[in-house]
Amino acid sequence: MPGPRVVLISMYVGHEGVPHAGGRYLLELQRLLDEETDLTMLSVGNNLNRGVLGEAGVPRRLLLLGHEAGRGPLGRVLNRLAVLADTTWRHRRDPGMASAAFVLGLLRSPEARAAVREADVIDLQYSESIRLVRLLRRLNPRARITGTFHDVMSQSFSREPGDPDFWRAVAQRSRRHEAAMVRRLDEVLVFSAKDGELLRVPDATRVDPPLATGLEERHAPAPAPTVLVVSYLARDENDKAARWTLDEVWPQVRARVPGARLRLVGGGALPALVDRADREPDVVLTGFVDDLDEEYAAASVALVPVLQGAGVKFKAIEALLHGVPLVSTTVGLEGIEGPDVTAGLADDPAGLADALVAVLSDPTSAQRRADAAQRWAVTRYGRETFADTIRRSWVTRSRAGA
């Protein structure tokens, strides 16, 4: 029996080597849908997405919309206005808005509109895509429309430092948009029960990211005291967390554990962070690495120091899956509901430093706890569990309604 016609809309495209966790989730989703459905993926035609065309894992049918050239004088004016909306209006008033360039590209493209109108299922990834649900419902009233909230943006905006009046207004506006979005969706998917509660959708479908490979090995305590921070450093909350770690947490650890090393692993580091890390002889800023397995194998403890943002932090799950003792802030552990999964949980520099020092001083005891957490995580975040959820949510239900 042929699979349902699915349109997947995301402003990002997953591919092999994608440097951020959300992209790795998309990669697994794209592969599953490409195998089991008649998939068309729509995304914004920016330079980042155009640069991954032809990469492994990119869907067979991918349409990039927006930023098209050669449309005549009126088209060029519309392009300029769309870019202006994306770069100016978004930052000044509505950071969670859908891409105006993408919307313009969708309305211009007969192929994309046809794919939407003929779809059995329209799946929207991230809040900025879900904001399009009203337009998509008009284009195709009969399709089943689902939305996956990678983050609850109103919570993320409420945690932004600086200019509290601005961010309070942005968070309130985002909550209104979220309420309108979930009313129009046929199904809401979240990565944690906490996010379902924030969205006021108690029956939201929880989908656990498929980060386990089934080939996980037990972690052995590292011979040298090494603290590992893995994150996509171009993101504002990760950049701030890394600099906060260097300024407030790491000096306390270094003073109590001679020879300790800190490795900041991930691409996208901004110049200020590069300069700050270069001043520390026991800190290494690696940039993007192809093989995180080697980094986790050489680590004594993984640190997730984020104080902002929302949603489940995939980097915390990855540390658990690699069997590395985990120290985290409460934001870093949100949505991970396993029993006793961390070696330390704190939101202040002294508390995080104490937890890191405890692991570095007694790695054997910390490893026993990490082994138990790894066994739980491998079961919870397996690919088959993920695939079963997706099939029930989109494939099976769309066929049942056909």
ZASEFI-315144 format. One record per residue (C-alpha): residue number from 0; residue in one letter; x negated, y negated, z. Coordinates in steps of 0.2 Angstrom, whole numbers. Layout:
N
+------+------+-------+-------+-------+
: palo : doza :  east : north :    up :
+------+------+-------+-------+-------+
:  NUM :    A :     X :     Y :     Z :
...
+------+------+-------+-------+-------+
REM end
This chain:
402
+------+------+-------+-------+-------+
: palo : doza :  east : north :    up :
+------+------+-------+-------+-------+
:    0 :    M :     0 :     0 :     0 :
:    1 :    P :    -8 :   -17 :    -5 :
:    2 :    G :   -12 :   -28 :    10 :
:    3 :    P :    -3 :   -44 :    13 :
:    4 :    R :    -8 :   -60 :     5 :
:    5 :    V :   -17 :   -70 :    18 :
:    6 :    V :   -23 :   -88 :    17 :
:    7 :    L :   -37 :   -92 :    30 :
:    8 :    I :   -40 :  -110 :    34 :
:    9 :    S :   -55 :  -116 :    43 :
:   10 :    M :   -66 :  -131 :    42 :
:   11 :    Y :   -81 :  -120 :    45 :
:   12 :    V :   -86 :  -104 :    35 :
:   13 :    G :   -94 :   -89 :    43 :
:   14 :    H :  -109 :   -81 :    35 :
:   15 :    E :  -125 :   -71 :    39 :
:   16 :    G :  -136 :   -82 :    49 :
:   17 :    V :  -123 :   -95 :    55 :
:   18 :    P :  -131 :  -104 :    69 :
:   19 :    H :  -116 :  -106 :    81 :
:   20 :    A :  -105 :   -93 :    90 :
:   21 :    G :   -89 :   -99 :    82 :
:   22 :    G :   -96 :   -96 :    65 :
:   23 :    R :  -100 :   -78 :    70 :
:   24 :    Y :   -82 :   -75 :    75 :
:   25 :    L :   -77 :   -81 :    59 :
:   26 :    L :   -89 :   -70 :    50 :
:   27 :    E :   -81 :   -54 :    58 :
:   28 :    L :   -64 :   -61 :    55 :
:   29 :    Q :   -68 :   -64 :    36 :
:   30 :    R :   -75 :   -47 :    34 :
:   31 :    L :   -60 :   -38 :    42 :
:   32 :    L :   -47 :   -48 :    31 :
:   33 :    D :   -58 :   -47 :    15 :
:   34 :    E :   -57 :   -28 :    18 :
:   35 :    E :   -39 :   -26 :    23 :
:   36 :    T :   -29 :   -40 :    15 :
:   37 :    D :   -28 :   -50 :    -1 :
:   38 :    L :   -38 :   -65 :     6 :
:   39 :    T :   -40 :   -83 :     1 :
:   40 :    M :   -50 :   -94 :    12 :
:   41 :    L :   -49 :  -113 :    11 :
:   42 :    S :   -61 :  -125 :    19 :
:   43 :    V :   -68 :  -142 :    17 :
:   44 :    G :   -80 :  -145 :     3 :
:   45 :    N :   -94 :  -154 :    13 :
:   46 :    N :  -112 :  -151 :    10 :
:   47 :    L :  -113 :  -139 :    24 :
:   48 :    N :  -100 :  -127 :    17 :
:   49 :    R :  -106 :  -129 :    -1 :
:   50 :    G :  -123 :  -124 :     5 :
:   51 :    V :  -117 :  -106 :    10 :
:   52 :    L :  -109 :  -101 :    -6 :
:   53 :    G :  -116 :   -84 :   -11 :
:   54 :    E :  -122 :   -80 :     7 :
:   55 :    A :  -118 :   -63 :    14 :
:   56 :    G :  -101 :   -62 :    23 :
:   57 :    V :   -93 :   -77 :    14 :
:   58 :    P :   -76 :   -71 :     7 :
:   59 :    R :   -74 :   -66 :   -11 :
:   60 :    R :   -61 :   -80 :   -14 :
:   61 :    L :   -66 :   -96 :    -6 :
:   62 :    L :   -60 :  -113 :   -11 :
:   63 :    L :   -69 :  -128 :    -5 :
:   64 :    L :   -58 :  -144 :    -5 :
:   65 :    G :   -61 :  -162 :    -4 :
:   66 :    H :   -76 :  -173 :    -8 :
:   67 :    E :   -74 :  -169 :   -27 :
:   68 :    A :   -82 :  -181 :   -39 :
:   69 :    G :   -77 :  -188 :   -56 :
:   70 :    R :   -58 :  -191 :   -52 :
:   71 :    G :   -58 :  -208 :   -61 :
:   72 :    P :   -56 :  -225 :   -52 :
:   73 :    L :   -41 :  -221 :   -42 :
:   74 :    G :   -48 :  -204 :   -37 :
:   75 :    R :   -64 :  -212 :   -31 :
:   76 :    V :   -55 :  -224 :   -20 :
:   77 :    L :   -45 :  -210 :   -13 :
:   78 :    N :   -61 :  -201 :    -9 :
:   79 :    R :   -68 :  -216 :    -1 :
:   80 :    L :   -53 :  -218 :    10 :
:   81 :    A :   -53 :  -200 :    15 :
:   82 :    V :   -71 :  -200 :    20 :
:   83 :    L :   -68 :  -217 :    29 :
:   84 :    A :   -54 :  -208 :    39 :
:   85 :    D :   -65 :  -193 :    43 :
:   86 :    T :   -80 :  -204 :    49 :
:   87 :    T :   -71 :  -219 :    57 :
:   88 :    W :   -53 :  -216 :    62 :
:   89 :    R :   -58 :  -199 :    69 :
:   90 :    H :   -72 :  -206 :    81 :
:   91 :    R :   -62 :  -222 :    86 :
:   92 :    R :   -45 :  -215 :    89 :
:   93 :    D :   -42 :  -196 :    86 :
:   94 :    P :   -57 :  -184 :    87 :
:   95 :    G :   -46 :  -169 :    85 :
:   96 :    M :   -38 :  -174 :    68 :
:   97 :    A :   -38 :  -163 :    53 :
:   98 :    S :   -50 :  -168 :    39 :
:   99 :    A :   -42 :  -181 :    28 :
:  100 :    A :   -54 :  -175 :    14 :
:  101 :    F :   -48 :  -157 :    15 :
:  102 :    V :   -29 :  -163 :    15 :
:  103 :    L :   -33 :  -173 :    -1 :
:  104 :    G :   -42 :  -159 :    -9 :
:  105 :    L :   -27 :  -147 :    -5 :
:  106 :    L :   -14 :  -159 :   -13 :
:  107 :    R :   -25 :  -160 :   -28 :
:  108 :    S :   -29 :  -142 :   -31 :
:  109 :    P :   -15 :  -132 :   -40 :
:  110 :    E :   -25 :  -116 :   -36 :
:  111 :    A :   -25 :  -119 :   -17 :
:  112 :    R :    -7 :  -125 :   -17 :
:  113 :    A :    -2 :  -109 :   -26 :
:  114 :    A :   -12 :   -98 :   -14 :
:  115 :    V :    -3 :  -107 :     1 :
:  116 :    R :    15 :  -105 :    -7 :
:  117 :    E :    12 :   -87 :   -11 :
:  118 :    A :     5 :   -82 :     6 :
:  119 :    D :    13 :   -69 :    17 :
:  120 :    V :     2 :   -75 :    32 :
:  121 :    I :    -7 :   -92 :    34 :
:  122 :    D :   -20 :   -91 :    48 :
:  123 :    L :   -27 :  -107 :    55 :
:  124 :    Q :   -44 :  -107 :    64 :
:  125 :    Y :   -48 :  -121 :    77 :
:  126 :    S :   -36 :  -136 :    82 :
:  127 :    E :   -41 :  -147 :    68 :
:  128 :    S :   -34 :  -134 :    55 :
:  129 :    I :   -19 :  -130 :    66 :
:  130 :    R :   -15 :  -149 :    65 :
:  131 :    L :   -10 :  -145 :    47 :
:  132 :    V :     4 :  -133 :    52 :
:  133 :    R :    18 :  -145 :    48 :
:  134 :    L :    12 :  -148 :    30 :
:  135 :    L :     9 :  -130 :    27 :
:  136 :    R :    26 :  -126 :    33 :
:  137 :    R :    33 :  -137 :    20 :
:  138 :    L :    23 :  -129 :     6 :
:  139 :    N :    28 :  -112 :    12 :
:  140 :    P :    43 :  -111 :    23 :
:  141 :    R :    44 :   -92 :    23 :
:  142 :    A :    25 :   -88 :    28 :
:  143 :    R :    20 :   -82 :    45 :
:  144 :    I :     9 :   -95 :    52 :
:  145 :    T :    -3 :   -91 :    66 :
:  146 :    G :   -16 :  -102 :    75 :
:  147 :    T :   -32 :   -98 :    84 :
:  148 :    F :   -37 :  -111 :    97 :
:  149 :    H :   -55 :  -109 :    99 :
:  150 :    D :   -55 :  -122 :   112 :
:  151 :    V :   -40 :  -132 :   120 :
:  152 :    M :   -46 :  -149 :   114 :
:  153 :    S :   -36 :  -159 :   127 :
:  154 :    Q :   -46 :  -150 :   141 :
:  155 :    S :   -62 :  -154 :   132 :
:  156 :    F :   -58 :  -172 :   129 :
:  157 :    S :   -54 :  -174 :   147 :
:  158 :    R :   -71 :  -169 :   152 :
:  159 :    E :   -80 :  -181 :   141 :
:  160 :    P :   -92 :  -193 :   151 :
:  161 :    G :   -91 :  -211 :   149 :
:  162 :    D :   -77 :  -223 :   144 :
:  163 :    P :   -64 :  -214 :   155 :
:  164 :    D :   -50 :  -225 :   148 :
:  165 :    F :   -54 :  -220 :   130 :
:  166 :    W :   -55 :  -201 :   133 :
:  167 :    R :   -40 :  -201 :   145 :
:  168 :    A :   -30 :  -208 :   130 :
:  169 :    V :   -38 :  -196 :   118 :
:  170 :    A :   -34 :  -181 :   130 :
:  171 :    Q :   -16 :  -187 :   132 :
:  172 :    R :   -14 :  -189 :   113 :
:  173 :    S :   -21 :  -172 :   110 :
:  174 :    R :    -9 :  -164 :   123 :
:  175 :    R :     5 :  -171 :   113 :
:  176 :    H :    -2 :  -164 :    97 :
:  177 :    E :    -5 :  -147 :   105 :
:  178 :    A :    13 :  -146 :   111 :
:  179 :    A :    20 :  -150 :    93 :
:  180 :    M :     8 :  -137 :    85 :
:  181 :    V :    13 :  -122 :    96 :
:  182 :    R :    31 :  -126 :    93 :
:  183 :    R :    28 :  -124 :    74 :
:  184 :    L :    17 :  -108 :    75 :
:  185 :    D :    24 :   -91 :    74 :
:  186 :    E :    10 :   -85 :    85 :
:  187 :    V :    -3 :   -93 :    96 :
:  188 :    L :   -20 :   -84 :    98 :
:  189 :    V :   -32 :   -89 :   112 :
:  190 :    F :   -49 :   -82 :   118 :
:  191 :    S :   -43 :   -82 :   137 :
:  192 :    A :   -27 :   -82 :   147 :
:  193 :    K :   -33 :   -98 :   154 :
:  194 :    D :   -31 :  -107 :   137 :
:  195 :    G :   -14 :   -99 :   135 :
:  196 :    E :    -9 :  -107 :   152 :
:  197 :    L :   -16 :  -124 :   146 :
:  198 :    L :    -6 :  -123 :   130 :
:  199 :    R :    10 :  -118 :   140 :
:  200 :    V :    11 :  -102 :   130 :
:  201 :    P :    12 :   -88 :   142 :
:  202 :    D :    14 :   -75 :   129 :
:  203 :    A :     0 :   -81 :   118 :
:  204 :    T :   -10 :   -67 :   110 :
:  205 :    R :   -28 :   -65 :   118 :
:  206 :    V :   -41 :   -60 :   106 :
:  207 :    D :   -58 :   -55 :   113 :
:  208 :    P :   -72 :   -60 :   101 :
:  209 :    P :   -81 :   -45 :    93 :
:  210 :    L :   -98 :   -48 :    99 :
:  211 :    A :  -102 :   -30 :   105 :
:  212 :    T :  -111 :   -19 :    92 :
:  213 :    G :  -110 :    -3 :   101 :
:  214 :    L :  -129 :    -1 :   100 :
:  215 :    E :  -132 :   -11 :   116 :
:  216 :    E :  -147 :    -5 :   126 :
:  217 :    R :  -150 :    -7 :   145 :
:  218 :    H :  -161 :   -22 :   149 :
:  219 :    A :  -177 :   -20 :   158 :
:  220 :    P :  -183 :   -34 :   170 :
:  221 :    A :  -195 :   -45 :   160 :
:  222 :    P :  -213 :   -45 :   165 :
:  223 :    A :  -215 :   -64 :   166 :
:  224 :    P :  -202 :   -75 :   174 :
:  225 :    T :  -193 :   -82 :   160 :
:  226 :    V :  -176 :   -92 :   160 :
:  227 :    L :  -167 :   -92 :   143 :
:  228 :    V :  -154 :  -105 :   137 :
:  229 :    V :  -146 :  -100 :   120 :
:  230 :    S :  -135 :  -113 :   112 :
:  231 :    Y :  -132 :  -123 :    96 :
:  232 :    L :  -141 :  -139 :   101 :
:  233 :    A :  -133 :  -150 :    88 :
:  234 :    R :  -116 :  -150 :    98 :
:  235 :    D :  -115 :  -164 :   110 :
:  236 :    E :  -111 :  -154 :   126 :
:  237 :    N :  -125 :  -142 :   123 :
:  238 :    D :  -138 :  -156 :   120 :
:  239 :    K :  -132 :  -165 :   136 :
:  240 :    A :  -133 :  -148 :   145 :
:  241 :    A :  -151 :  -145 :   139 :
:  242 :    R :  -157 :  -162 :   144 :
:  243 :    W :  -148 :  -161 :   161 :
:  244 :    T :  -157 :  -144 :   164 :
:  245 :    L :  -174 :  -151 :   160 :
:  246 :    D :  -171 :  -167 :   171 :
:  247 :    E :  -162 :  -159 :   186 :
:  248 :    V :  -163 :  -141 :   187 :
:  249 :    W :  -180 :  -135 :   180 :
:  250 :    P :  -191 :  -145 :   191 :
:  251 :    Q :  -184 :  -137 :   206 :
:  252 :    V :  -186 :  -119 :   198 :
:  253 :    R :  -204 :  -123 :   193 :
:  254 :    A :  -209 :  -129 :   210 :
:  255 :    R :  -203 :  -113 :   218 :
:  256 :    V :  -208 :  -100 :   205 :
:  257 :    P :  -226 :  -104 :   199 :
:  258 :    G :  -228 :   -97 :   181 :
:  259 :    A :  -209 :   -98 :   177 :
:  260 :    R :  -205 :  -102 :   159 :
:  261 :    L :  -190 :  -110 :   151 :
:  262 :    R :  -185 :  -106 :   133 :
:  263 :    L :  -172 :  -117 :   124 :
:  264 :    V :  -166 :  -106 :   109 :
:  265 :    G :  -155 :  -113 :    95 :
:  266 :    G :  -155 :  -124 :    80 :
:  267 :    G :  -150 :  -142 :    78 :
:  268 :    A :  -160 :  -150 :    92 :
:  269 :    L :  -159 :  -169 :    91 :
:  270 :    P :  -175 :  -180 :    92 :
:  271 :    A :  -173 :  -185 :   110 :
:  272 :    L :  -172 :  -167 :   116 :
:  273 :    V :  -187 :  -162 :   105 :
:  274 :    D :  -197 :  -176 :   113 :
:  275 :    R :  -191 :  -172 :   131 :
:  276 :    A :  -196 :  -153 :   129 :
:  277 :    D :  -213 :  -157 :   121 :
:  278 :    R :  -218 :  -166 :   137 :
:  279 :    E :  -216 :  -150 :   148 :
:  280 :    P :  -230 :  -137 :   146 :
:  281 :    D :  -219 :  -123 :   152 :
:  282 :    V :  -204 :  -126 :   141 :
:  283 :    V :  -202 :  -120 :   123 :
:  284 :    L :  -189 :  -126 :   111 :
:  285 :    T :  -189 :  -113 :    98 :
:  286 :    G :  -177 :  -119 :    85 :
:  287 :    F :  -166 :  -107 :    76 :
:  288 :    V :  -171 :   -89 :    78 :
:  289 :    D :  -166 :   -74 :    67 :
:  290 :    D :  -166 :   -61 :    80 :
:  291 :    L :  -159 :   -66 :    97 :
:  292 :    D :  -161 :   -48 :   103 :
:  293 :    E :  -180 :   -51 :   105 :
:  294 :    E :  -176 :   -67 :   115 :
:  295 :    Y :  -164 :   -58 :   127 :
:  296 :    A :  -176 :   -43 :   129 :
:  297 :    A :  -190 :   -55 :   135 :
:  298 :    A :  -179 :   -65 :   147 :
:  299 :    S :  -178 :   -63 :   166 :
:  300 :    V :  -161 :   -72 :   167 :
:  301 :    A :  -150 :   -81 :   155 :
:  302 :    L :  -143 :   -99 :   160 :
:  303 :    V :  -127 :  -107 :   153 :
:  304 :    P :  -128 :  -125 :   160 :
:  305 :    V :  -114 :  -133 :   151 :
:  306 :    L :  -103 :  -146 :   161 :
:  307 :    Q :   -92 :  -151 :   146 :
:  308 :    G :   -81 :  -143 :   133 :
:  309 :    A :   -68 :  -130 :   133 :
:  310 :    G :   -64 :  -112 :   128 :
:  311 :    V :   -74 :   -96 :   131 :
:  312 :    K :   -93 :   -98 :   129 :
:  313 :    F :   -99 :   -85 :   118 :
:  314 :    K :  -117 :   -87 :   124 :
:  315 :    A :  -111 :   -81 :   141 :
:  316 :    I :  -103 :   -65 :   133 :
:  317 :    E :  -119 :   -62 :   123 :
:  318 :    A :  -130 :   -63 :   139 :
:  319 :    L :  -119 :   -50 :   147 :
:  320 :    L :  -119 :   -39 :   132 :
:  321 :    H :  -138 :   -39 :   132 :
:  322 :    G :  -138 :   -34 :   150 :
:  323 :    V :  -147 :   -50 :   156 :
:  324 :    P :  -143 :   -57 :   173 :
:  325 :    L :  -132 :   -72 :   170 :
:  326 :    V :  -132 :   -89 :   180 :
:  327 :    S :  -119 :  -101 :   174 :
:  328 :    T :  -108 :  -116 :   178 :
:  329 :    T :   -90 :  -114 :   180 :
:  330 :    V :   -87 :  -121 :   163 :
:  331 :    G :   -99 :  -109 :   156 :
:  332 :    L :   -90 :   -94 :   163 :
:  333 :    E :   -72 :  -100 :   159 :
:  334 :    G :   -61 :   -87 :   152 :
:  335 :    I :   -73 :   -72 :   156 :
:  336 :    E :   -62 :   -62 :   168 :
:  337 :    G :   -74 :   -47 :   172 :
:  338 :    P :   -78 :   -42 :   190 :
:  339 :    D :   -94 :   -49 :   198 :
:  340 :    V :  -102 :   -53 :   181 :
:  341 :    T :  -114 :   -67 :   186 :
:  342 :    A :  -130 :   -68 :   197 :
:  343 :    G :  -125 :   -85 :   202 :
:  344 :    L :  -111 :   -98 :   199 :
:  345 :    A :  -114 :  -117 :   203 :
:  346 :    D :  -111 :  -134 :   196 :
:  347 :    D :  -125 :  -144 :   204 :
:  348 :    P :  -143 :  -143 :   200 :
:  349 :    A :  -148 :  -136 :   217 :
:  350 :    G :  -136 :  -122 :   217 :
:  351 :    L :  -141 :  -117 :   199 :
:  352 :    A :  -159 :  -118 :   204 :
:  353 :    D :  -156 :  -107 :   219 :
:  354 :    A :  -148 :   -94 :   209 :
:  355 :    L :  -162 :   -94 :   196 :
:  356 :    V :  -175 :   -93 :   209 :
:  357 :    A :  -166 :   -78 :   217 :
:  358 :    V :  -166 :   -68 :   201 :
:  359 :    L :  -184 :   -72 :   197 :
:  360 :    S :  -189 :   -67 :   215 :
:  361 :    D :  -179 :   -51 :   215 :
:  362 :    P :  -176 :   -45 :   197 :
:  363 :    T :  -172 :   -27 :   202 :
:  364 :    S :  -157 :   -31 :   212 :
:  365 :    A :  -151 :   -44 :   199 :
:  366 :    Q :  -153 :   -31 :   186 :
:  367 :    R :  -142 :   -18 :   194 :
:  368 :    R :  -127 :   -31 :   194 :
:  369 :    A :  -131 :   -35 :   176 :
:  370 :    D :  -130 :   -17 :   171 :
:  371 :    A :  -113 :   -15 :   178 :
:  372 :    A :  -108 :   -32 :   170 :
:  373 :    Q :  -115 :   -25 :   153 :
:  374 :    R :  -104 :    -9 :   154 :
:  375 :    W :   -88 :   -20 :   156 :
:  376 :    A :   -93 :   -32 :   142 :
:  377 :    V :   -96 :   -18 :   130 :
:  378 :    T :   -79 :   -11 :   132 :
:  379 :    R :   -70 :   -28 :   133 :
:  380 :    Y :   -79 :   -36 :   117 :
:  381 :    G :   -80 :   -22 :   105 :
:  382 :    R :   -76 :   -23 :    87 :
:  383 :    E :   -63 :   -10 :    87 :
:  384 :    T :   -53 :   -19 :   101 :
:  385 :    F :   -54 :   -35 :    90 :
:  386 :    A :   -49 :   -26 :    74 :
:  387 :    D :   -34 :   -18 :    83 :
:  388 :    T :   -28 :   -35 :    89 :
:  389 :    I :   -30 :   -43 :    72 :
:  390 :    R :   -21 :   -29 :    63 :
:  391 :    R :    -6 :   -30 :    76 :
:  392 :    S :    -5 :   -49 :    75 :
:  393 :    W :    -7 :   -52 :    56 :
:  394 :    V :    -7 :   -36 :    45 :
:  395 :    T :     5 :   -25 :    54 :
:  396 :    R :    18 :   -38 :    58 :
:  397 :    S :    17 :   -46 :    41 :
:  398 :    R :    21 :   -29 :    33 :
:  399 :    A :    35 :   -26 :    45 :
:  400 :    G :    43 :   -42 :    40 :
:  401 :    A :    41 :   -40 :    22 :
+------+------+-------+-------+-------+
REM end
